[in-house]
């Protein structure tokens, strides 16, 4: 089964989301939200063609929404064709 990889920026985004969520709503809420994000990663791995085409920004880039965040990803040759999450940004 194909897996999703995270760029360094996406890892940093995820850490920022974790910190904010834990400080604002607590660890239990973070764990719930993290499971939802992880499910989005699984969906991307299973079908990297899902989501909205964002080629206007970067050719081949796609995005899906997960609650308050937008996950931007792209299949990269450097990752053996695997989908790589480029950024996880707030929807605003």
N, C-alpha and C positions, 0 to 999 in steps of 0.2 A: 504494500500500500504506500502511496506517495504521501509525504509529509510536507508541511509548510515550514519554511524557515523564516526567521525574523532578521531584518537588517539591524544594525546597531542603533539607528534612530528609532526603529519600532520597539526595540527592547527598552530604550530610554523612555519612549512614550508610555509603554506598559507600566514601567516603574513609577512614572509620574501619576498615572491613573490610580495605581495601587496606593500610593502615598496619600493622594487627595481623598480617595474613597475611605480609607481607614481613618484618617483624621476627621472627616466630616460625618461619616455614617457608621463607622466601626468595621472590625475585621470580618464579622459574619456577612455583612453586605458586600464587602470586597470579594469574599469567596463565592458568593452567589453570582456576582457580576463577572468574575474571572471565568467561572464555568460557562457563562453565556459567550464570552469572547472565545474561549477554547472551542466551543461548538461551532462558532463562525470559522475558526481556523480549520476544523475538520471538514466543513462544507466546502471551503476553498480547495482543500487537498483532494476531495472527492471529485470536484468539478471546477477546475480553474477558469472556466468560461462563464461562471455565474457573475451576477452583479452588473453594474453599469460600466459601459466602456468609457474610459477617461483618457483616451488617446489624444485628446486635445491638449492635455497637459504633458504627458509623456507617452509616446507610441507604445501600445500593448498593455498599458496600465488599466486596471479595473478597480471597482470599489464595491463594497457592501456595507450596509448600515448594521450596527449592533447597538441597540438602545440609543444612547446619546452620542455615540462615536461612529466615525466612518473609518473603515479599514481599507487602505489602498494597497494593492498587490500587483505583482507581475511575474510571469514565468521567465526565468533568466537562464541563459545558456551557462553562465558561470556557476549556477547551482544545479547543473545537469538537467536543466529544463523544469526543475521544481518551482512551484509558486513561492515567491518571497514576499512577505509583508514588508512594505516599504515604510509606511507610517500608519499610526492610529491617532486620529485627530478628533477633537470635539466637533460635533455637527454645526455649532455656531460659527 
